[in-house]
Every structure is written in C-alpha cells, then in structure tokens.
Amino acid sequence: MLFRVIVFLIPLLLSGQNLLPPIYNYRLLEYKGASKNWDLSVNANGELFVANNKGLLHFNGEQWNLNKLPNNTIIRSVESVGERIYTGSYEEFGYWKKNRLGELEYTSLTQLIKDHEFTSEEFWEILPVNNKVFFRSFSSIYSYDGNKIEVVDPQPVISDIVEFNDKIIVAGGLRGLFEFKNDELFPLPNQELLQGKTVTDMIVLKDKLLVGTKLSGCYLFDGQRLQPWNPKINDELKLHQLNKIVRLAENEIGFGTIKNGMYLFNTNTDSYQIINRESGLQNNTVLSMLLFNDQLWLGLDNGIARAKLNNSIMYYTDYSGTLGMVYDMVNHNDRLYLGSNTGVFYFEGNTLKFVNGSQGHVWNLIEVEGDLLCGHNTGTYKVEENGFKLLTSQSGGYQIIKVPDQYATYIQGTYNGLTKFVKQPNGEWEVTKIRGIDFPVKQLSFETPSILWAAHPYKGFYRIHLDDDYAQVVQTQRFHEESAPSEYNVKVYNIKNQMVFSSEGKWFKYNPIGENIVSFEEFSNYSNKELLFFDDTHFWFVDGEGRKSIIYTDLKRDSLMITDLPLRERLIPDSQRLIKMNDSISFITLSDGFAKVNDYRLKSQSNQRALPVPDITVLNDQKNKYSVEGKIEIPYKNSQSIIIEASCPEIIQSRYYYELEGPKEYSEYAEDGFINFQNLPHGEYTFKVSTAGMDNKVSAPNIINFEITPPWYLSTISMIFYGIGAVLVVITIRLYNRRKFMRKQRELEKQMEKEQQERLAKLEKEKLAKEIRLKQNELASTTLNIAKKNEMILELKNMLLMNKDKFSNSQRYRSFIKKLNRSIQDTEDWKRFEVNFKELHEDFFERLLAEYPALTPKDLKLCAYLKMNLSTKEIAPLMAISIRGVEIHRYRLRKKLDMDSSDNLSNFLITF
C-alpha cells in the first residue's frame, strides 16, 4: 500500500530545531470514499471506522473498504462498542456487525422508535454509557438499551454530549451546560459565561471539564463553577475556530480547528505546536480526532491522516525547498550545522539560517582542532561565527581524515588529488597540495601512518605510499586480479585495523600477507548493503536496493531493523550518511532534511511491548471467499491462486513472517498482508503468520488449516475407470500396432510402386530428351542443308546472270533462271522445316501471332530462324535474299515487335 509521507509536529528540543515524527496521509483515491470524514472510532484490535460522506469506511491496517447504507446517505457519527459499530446518519441510525466472511452487515434501529417522527435530523454524536448507547442530533437524544429506544426532545439545540463524574453532560446550544437525567435536561449552575456561545466539544481534564466553544476559546467547569481557561493558546483557538478536542496524554491536549489544522498543547510548559498545511498536513480543517495506542488519527475535510506519537525516529523536513539535499551534519559549539547541495545552514532556535557565502554543493562538514571545516564544491572553507573563510581553492573538498600519530595534521580528498592541512600554533591552517596524485579522491582511509587507501569515484581504489613529510606520493599500487572488486563507486573503510572495500553490493578486504584482495567473510550476510556508520561494537547498514531498511547490528546476536517508511523513502542513494552524536542519538541525512534516531528509545520500544498477533481476515481462491473459522476445503480447480489476507491495525506499516506447511512448504517475510500462493499441489496445509518487529523478532502466530481437495481425476471412481481404461488401452494398442503394421506394409507397397513409376517416368523422360536432341539435330541438319542448297543455287543464278550474254538462246536462259528461282522458293523445304520446328516448339507461331497479329509468313520464317539462333549470313540463303535484305527485314521485324534498338532480337525470340 502506497502512502504519501508528510510530517506531524511534536516538540522535541535539540539545538532548537523542530523534529517531527512521521504522519501518513491517506488520500481520497486511496480510501475510495468521499472527501469529508466526520467521525472516527476503533475497535479493540485497532481497526479504524470512519464516518464518511459516502458511507462507513473500514481500515484493517492493510485495506480500505467502503460500506454504504441502504439509502446511501452521509454517515455523520460512528462508535465501536464490542462487536458492533454504531453509526448515525440522516433520519437513520443503527449498527454494523461482521459476518463469517469478515464483511460488515447493517442493522437499522429506527424501527424500534415508537410514537415519534423525525424532523430532518442528522445524528452527529454517539455516546456509550454503561449499558446504553446515546444517539445525539441537534434537536433530540435517543437512548438505546439493547431492546428499546427512548426519545428526549429538549428545548435547546444540542451541540455536544459527554460523560463527566458519572453524569451525562449536554451542551445546550447557546444556553450553556445541562445534566441529562431521567430523560430530562437540568441546567447546571454558573453558566453565564457560556450564554450566547456555541459549544463544539468537551473533554475531561484533571477532574474538570474542558469546554471548547466555536469562537470564544475554552472554559473549565468543575461541576459547580465555570471559569475561563487562560493559556495563551486560547487566543489561537478563538481566531481559528475550535472544532474538536482530544486528550493525548496526561499533560498533552490536541485541538482541531476549522481554519488552521491541529494544535498540540503541553499543559506543563504552556507551549504548543501547530499542525497545518505549512507543516505538511494535507488539509487545514480537522473534523475528527482519535488516539489509539500512541497512534493519532485525524479525519479531515479532505482526507485522513495517521501519526505515530512518541516515535523513536523524528524528522526535520524543509518544505520550502531552500535547504535541498543534506549531505553532512555536525554539532559545533552547541549549534547544529547542515551541509547540503545548496550551501551550509545552521539552527538558531527553531529557525534555519544560511551561512553567508556558502552557496554551492557541500560535500563534507567536520570539526577539527576546534574549527568547523567545510569541504565545498569550490574549495575548502572555515565556517566562522559570521562568515565563510576560504582555506584553499582546491575544488571539490570530499573527505578530511586525521593522519595517525601526527599532531594537527589532516589529509583531504578533492576533485584533483590530495591536500594536506596542518594547523599552526597561531591557529591558522597551512594548506598544501600533495604531489603525485591528480585524479579525484572521494574517500580516504589510513592503513598505517604512511600508507593511505584512496577511492576513485570511477576507477576503483589505490594503495598510496606517502613520504615522511606527506608532501608527495612515493608509490601507488593498483589491484587488477579477478578477485578484486569492480572499479565503479568503490568505498573503503578501516574496520578493526583491516582495510575493507565495498563494490556493487559485495565486500572485500586487503590481505597484507599475500598482498591481494580477498572476500570479507565477516560481512557475507550483508551483501547488497551499504555501511552507513560503525564504531567499536556496532554497525549500521542500509539496503542498497529494494526496501532500503536500516540494520543496526553487532554482527552477532544484537540486531535491529529500522523499517520506517519516511526514512526509507527519503534516503539519498549512494550518499546517505549517519552521524553519531552520542551513545543514544544519531542523525541520518535525507533528501529534504534529516532524521534523528534515538537508539535507546528504539531498542526499548522494540523490547517493551509484545508484538500483536495479526488477524487473518479472509482466504480467497480463484472464485470463492472462505471464512477462516472452521475447516476450509478448496476445490482443486480453483486452487491455482490462493490469497490469504492478514492485517495488524495496531502497527503502522506492518511486516509479516509466514510459514506454510504441507505438500509444498514456504517461509518468507511479507511487506503487506496479501500473501499469494500459486499452483499448490492438493493436500492438507497449515498456514502460520506472525507480525515481524524491527529487530526481526516475530509475534505468536495466527494459525489456520485448509485442504486442497484432490482433482477429480484422482478420486476412487476415477481409479476404477483408470483400471478399465488401462485394459482398453492395452487392447487398443495391440489393435493399433496391428493396424499400423498393415498400414506400414501398404505404404511400403505404394512406395515401391511409386518408385517403379518414377523409374519408368525417368526412362521415358530420358527417351523423350534423346528424341528431342535427335529432332534438334535433324532440324539443324535440314536447315543447314536447305541453306547450302539455296546458297549453291544462288551462286549458279549469279553465275548465269553474269554470263547472260553467252547464251545464244534467251528463251532457254529464262527457262534456267525460272527453274533456279523455283528451286530456291520451293515450299516443300519450308514445310519439312516447319513440321520439324513445330515438333520442337509446339505453339511458338500461335503464341507469336496471338501477341503480334500483324506478322506476315515471311516474318514468321525470320522469327523461326532467329529462334534457332541462326546468324544473318545463315538466314540469307534460307530466305533467298541478301545479307543486307536480312538486316532490313530484321529492322522491320523489330518495329513490328515494338522492340527498342538496345534489345537483342534473337534473345527475345529464343526466350519467347
């Protein structure tokens, strides 16, 4: 459950600063009700009940639930009495009671009212006295004795009712106080001071009645005489409209106002603190207040708040943002100084003041030789009464440590090396840079007076040997073996004369005998934790990731875990520091202030009170909700996810330790009360849950037993069916194997037949391929023969043409020429060619004509010859034309085929 953490104001003096315990604000979206919370009540277990505009809010310490009245009216008052929670609303009052599943069910009491009619009444207060419960509206008082209801209609307006000295005292509007007796109101004596004043609330204070009025402050009434209450807080209450009063302790009173939040008044010191929006409260109008086991609940006009009084951890928070993130603290000359990312601050009384000239990032504050030195982003300064004196401009003053066995000599790590500080007899500081180191040094620790370990922010650590004057570095050692820690963000410590390192959650130490880095077994249980502080006996660790809990331990038996949520949420990652002030007081730097830890009170509070046993409210499976009383049987089909809800409303931010025993076992800590088990096997289980304290001690357990029934397939009937099924399976398998064998045999036969067909097809294919090759050869041969024949005829024709004059008979000459032309143009040659061509290229001419219908037979011939990849020279005799004629014909054919000049005509026809 997520809380927005703010702070609650309680005086605690230390150097004058305001230190505050934490308060937790519950906002509307979290408790899922309306904004206004009119009244508060708790039962014996600490469960909270809130009268809200939307209904009755119930908080069990883990979960909020809203319960609405049947008529959905506003609930104005609530009071827990035994197992009943009485509420008052508009013309309605009654009680709620938990059913076996822990849900609240409402019973109205108005049906018991006889011979009376409501007059638009709302019930603003419920008062249990002896065996009766009184419900108060502004006009009437209703008393319920468990069987019947009696109604009293007094004349004055009723604004409050309280039990005082075994009497019931009623505030009668503007007419003072009355005693309610025998169902009548009797005026009390000496009420003149209250005439005309509206009484808002009354409490018993040291055998007297403290009477609070709306705008006139408080009065004291001893039963006979009324007198003004004189503390100075009365003027504040008059100004800001007193609304509610609560007794917090013997000497402490809480006043809730309408305009300025809550006032916490100490009757011994006559001092008060104000809790309002300026100090972190989410709303200034306090409608209701309640104290239970040092936990203060506030019902506000917008929201609900919860505070832990007498807390062992107190907080200072800067809501203005001026202070920023705190990096170091020191108590110097009885004044508390803070170093932050914005400068140096100090407290003067309750006021936080700034050290002039210190603006910038502060890394370190330390008191040395009676002076307060500040390691600053721009250098190192001496913090004086009225100023900020520069000692060295070496930027980035990280850590300053004393040189062992040397008088008033210190070494500081900076952004670019080491600096030596020596205080002179005249009180001045001599500052010199140590030669031989020019890289940033964030952390230092001496192994011996002359050997210094330095941690680089990014490059690991160095073992540095210094000369006798600490003026320069003699030798620098690095360690790169596999066992050495990661170089990023290494931290180095001298713990009981051992050099210890932490890096990426692991712990190492320097082995001087082997001169190597080894694991540090003493801290093996504190992996992924940072060391905040240590002394001769105890260590403070904080989780580097996750919960960020702080562990205070001596590494043996004495161990304490601090799980305060405000502390964990406001720690500074990698920069949190713990500053020990004395044996019992420690400070921890935070992102917006600091925390003060009272070690003694922390231990005593941990040991004083036995941890309460948590409640187990309900158990849910995937479909049903079960009462935790009696035996619980969960059907296996719904058991994939089982949620057990535990709560401990007496503790803020409860932690739990649970154990599950059964077929599957678990034991873990839980941060909230919703414990989920998934995919548990069937069987009987025992679940134990305890509240876990800060020291990891646990309370006595709350125990429930539940059973996950076997799945249907493991029942007796199922087993019989399984036997029958096994026999059927054997028979089925035999039949299946037989059928499988027969099927396999058929498949083999089919496969052999298929292979035979494939072999035949292959042979046929080879035969066809052979025939095609033969035809191709035949076609090529025929074509060549025709070409040679035509070529020879053409030669004869040319010879005749050249010797034309030698023929005496022209008739005979023409006869020879005609015969030669007929031989060249013999269609039989073309037909034989066409037949052979079509056998090889079956539909070539049809496709070509379909695509290009304008082609002539002569064009088709040329296409056929080109498809056979014949050259122009070879085509010319076939077509009985010259080579030039073939080229012209090819050009015309290219045009008909709509081809570009760059395209190859032969390739086109070969691939067509």
Buried (B, 14 or more C-beta within 10 A) or exposed (E): BEBEBBBBBBBBEBBBBBBBBBBBBBBBEBBEBBBBBBBBBBBEBBBBBBBBBBBBBBBBBBBBBBBBBEEEBBBBBBBBEEEBBBBBBBBBBBBBEBEEBBBBEBEBBBEEBEEEEBEEBBBBBBBBBEEEBBBBBBBBBBBBEEEEBBBBEBEBBBBBBBBBEEBBBBBBBBBBBBBBEEEEBEEBEBBEBBEEBBBBBBBBBEEBBBBBBBBBBBBBBEBEEBEEBEBEBBEBBBEBBBBBBBBBEEEBBBBBBBEBBBBBBBBEEEEBBBBBEEBBBBBBBBBBBBBBEBBBBBBBBBBBBBBBBEBBBBBBBBBEEEBBBBBBBBBBEEBBBBBBBBBBBBBEEEEBEBBEBBBBBBBBBBBBBEBBBBBBBBBBBBBEEEEBEEBBEBBBBBBBBBBEEEEBBBBBBBBBBBBBBBBEEEEEBEBBBBEBBEBBBBBBBBBEBBBBBBBBBEEBBBBBBBBEEBEEBEEEEEBEEEEBBEBEBBBBBBBEEBBBBBBEBBBBBBEEEEEEBEEBEBBEEBEEBBBBBBEEEBBBBBBBEEBBBBBBBEBEEEBBBBBBBBBBBBBBEEBBBBBBBEEEBBBBBBBBBBBBBBBEBBBEBBEEEEBBBBBBBBBBBEEEEBEBEEEBEBBBEBBEEBBBBBBBBBBBBBBBBBBBBBEEEEEEEBBBBBBEBEEBEBEEBBBBBBBBBBBEBBBEBBBBBBBBBBBEEEEEEEEEEEEEEEEEEEEEEEEEEEEEEEEEEEEEEEEEEEEEEEEEEEEEEEEEEEEEEEBBEBBEEBBEEBBEBBBEBBEBBEEBEEEEEEEEEEEEBEEEBEEBEEBBEBEEBBEBBBEBBBBBBEEBBEEBBEEBEEBEEEBBBBBBBBBBEBEBEBBBBBBBBEEEBBBEBBEBBBEBBEEEEEEEBBEBBEEB
